[in-house]
């Protein structure tokens, strides 16, 4: 499950957290703003890709079978990798990814975005 845009959606997703054993959050490393459109790949210990998804908000919750995994989160050319073991107890990771400074204004604004360099 992915999302978390707006307080109501965050509350709804977090209320279901107990159903998932892997919980991820994605944020701008510099300013802490929530990110969406993060590409997430999960590979099992045999090298088989188990999941590839693009997040639709800053929260991504998954239920994986017990085992060892490698997870890679990618955003605008920045990537981070985590190795973990999924099981009954949940694991949580926050990813603080770099945002391209030339694009960060239009990512977070709505219809009237400021222009740089003019």
ZIWOCOR-V987128 format. One record per pair of residues at least 4 apart in sequence whose ideal C-beta (glycine too) atoms are under 7 Angstrom apart, sorted by the first residue. I is the first residue (numbers start at 1). J is the second residue. D is the distance in Angstrom with one decimal. If there is no record, write none. Layout:
i->I j->J d->D
i->I j->J d->D
This chain:
i->1 j->13 d->6.3
i->1 j->16 d->6.9
i->1 j->61 d->4.8
i->2 j->53 d->6.9
i->2 j->55 d->4.8
i->2 j->56 d->4.6
i->2 j->57 d->5.9
i->2 j->59 d->6.6
i->2 j->60 d->4.6
i->3 j->9 d->5.1
i->3 j->13 d->5.6
i->3 j->56 d->5.4
i->3 j->57 d->4.0
i->3 j->59 d->6.2
i->4 j->9 d->5.7
i->4 j->10 d->4.8
i->4 j->13 d->5.6
i->4 j->34 d->6.6
i->4 j->57 d->3.8
i->4 j->58 d->4.6
i->4 j->59 d->3.7
i->5 j->9 d->5.5
i->5 j->36 d->6.9
i->5 j->57 d->4.7
i->6 j->10 d->6.9
i->7 j->11 d->6.3
i->8 j->12 d->6.3
i->9 j->13 d->6.3
i->9 j->57 d->6.9
i->10 j->14 d->6.1
i->10 j->59 d->6.9
i->11 j->15 d->6.2
i->13 j->59 d->5.2
i->13 j->61 d->6.7
i->17 j->23 d->6.1
i->17 j->61 d->6.4
i->19 j->63 d->6.7
i->20 j->61 d->3.8
i->20 j->62 d->5.9
i->20 j->63 d->5.1
i->20 j->90 d->6.8
i->21 j->63 d->5.7
i->21 j->64 d->6.3
i->21 j->86 d->5.3
i->21 j->87 d->6.8
i->21 j->90 d->5.0
i->21 j->91 d->6.9
i->22 j->61 d->7.0
i->22 j->62 d->4.3
i->22 j->64 d->5.6
i->22 j->86 d->5.8
i->22 j->91 d->5.7
i->23 j->61 d->5.1
i->23 j->90 d->5.9
i->23 j->92 d->4.4
i->24 j->60 d->4.4
i->24 j->93 d->5.5
i->24 j->95 d->6.7
i->25 j->58 d->5.7
i->25 j->59 d->5.9
i->25 j->94 d->4.6
i->25 j->95 d->6.9
i->26 j->35 d->4.3
i->26 j->38 d->4.6
i->26 j->55 d->6.1
i->26 j->58 d->5.0
i->26 j->73 d->6.6
i->26 j->95 d->5.1
i->26 j->97 d->6.4
i->27 j->32 d->5.4
i->27 j->33 d->6.7
i->27 j->34 d->6.1
i->27 j->35 d->6.1
i->27 j->58 d->6.4
i->27 j->94 d->6.5
i->27 j->96 d->5.4
i->28 j->32 d->6.0
i->28 j->33 d->4.4
i->28 j->35 d->6.1
i->28 j->99 d->4.9
i->29 j->96 d->4.0
i->29 j->97 d->5.9
i->29 j->98 d->5.0
i->30 j->99 d->6.7
i->33 j->108 d->5.8
i->34 j->57 d->7.0
i->34 j->58 d->3.5
i->35 j->58 d->5.8
i->35 j->75 d->6.0
i->35 j->97 d->6.3
i->36 j->55 d->5.6
i->36 j->56 d->5.8
i->36 j->57 d->4.9
i->36 j->58 d->6.5
i->37 j->54 d->5.8
i->37 j->55 d->6.6
i->38 j->55 d->4.4
i->38 j->73 d->5.4
i->38 j->74 d->6.9
i->38 j->75 d->4.8
i->38 j->97 d->6.9
i->39 j->54 d->5.5
i->39 j->74 d->4.4
i->40 j->53 d->5.4
i->40 j->55 d->6.3
i->40 j->60 d->6.2
i->40 j->71 d->6.7
i->40 j->73 d->5.4
i->41 j->49 d->6.4
i->41 j->51 d->7.0
i->41 j->52 d->4.9
i->41 j->72 d->4.8
i->42 j->50 d->4.8
i->42 j->51 d->4.2
i->42 j->69 d->5.5
i->42 j->71 d->5.2
i->43 j->47 d->6.1
i->43 j->48 d->6.7
i->43 j->49 d->5.4
i->43 j->50 d->6.7
i->43 j->69 d->6.6
i->43 j->70 d->4.9
i->44 j->48 d->5.1
i->44 j->50 d->5.3
i->44 j->67 d->5.9
i->44 j->69 d->5.8
i->45 j->67 d->6.1
i->45 j->68 d->4.2
i->50 j->64 d->6.9
i->51 j->62 d->7.0
i->55 j->60 d->4.9
i->64 j->69 d->6.5
i->64 j->86 d->4.2
i->66 j->86 d->6.0
i->66 j->87 d->4.7
i->67 j->86 d->6.1
i->68 j->85 d->5.2
i->69 j->84 d->5.9
i->69 j->86 d->6.0
i->70 j->81 d->6.3
i->70 j->83 d->5.2
i->71 j->81 d->6.9
i->71 j->82 d->4.9
i->71 j->84 d->6.8
i->72 j->79 d->5.9
i->72 j->81 d->4.9
i->73 j->79 d->6.6
i->73 j->80 d->5.3
i->73 j->95 d->4.6
i->73 j->97 d->6.7
i->74 j->79 d->4.3
i->75 j->97 d->4.3
i->76 j->99 d->6.2
i->76 j->100 d->4.8
i->78 j->97 d->4.8
i->78 j->98 d->4.3
i->80 j->95 d->5.4
i->80 j->97 d->6.7
i->82 j->93 d->5.4
i->84 j->91 d->5.2
i->86 j->91 d->6.7
i->99 j->103 d->6.9
i->99 j->104 d->4.6
i->99 j->107 d->6.7
i->100 j->104 d->6.7
i->102 j->116 d->6.7
i->103 j->107 d->5.9
i->104 j->108 d->6.7
i->105 j->109 d->6.0
i->105 j->113 d->5.7
i->105 j->114 d->5.4
i->105 j->116 d->6.8
i->106 j->113 d->4.5
i->109 j->113 d->4.1
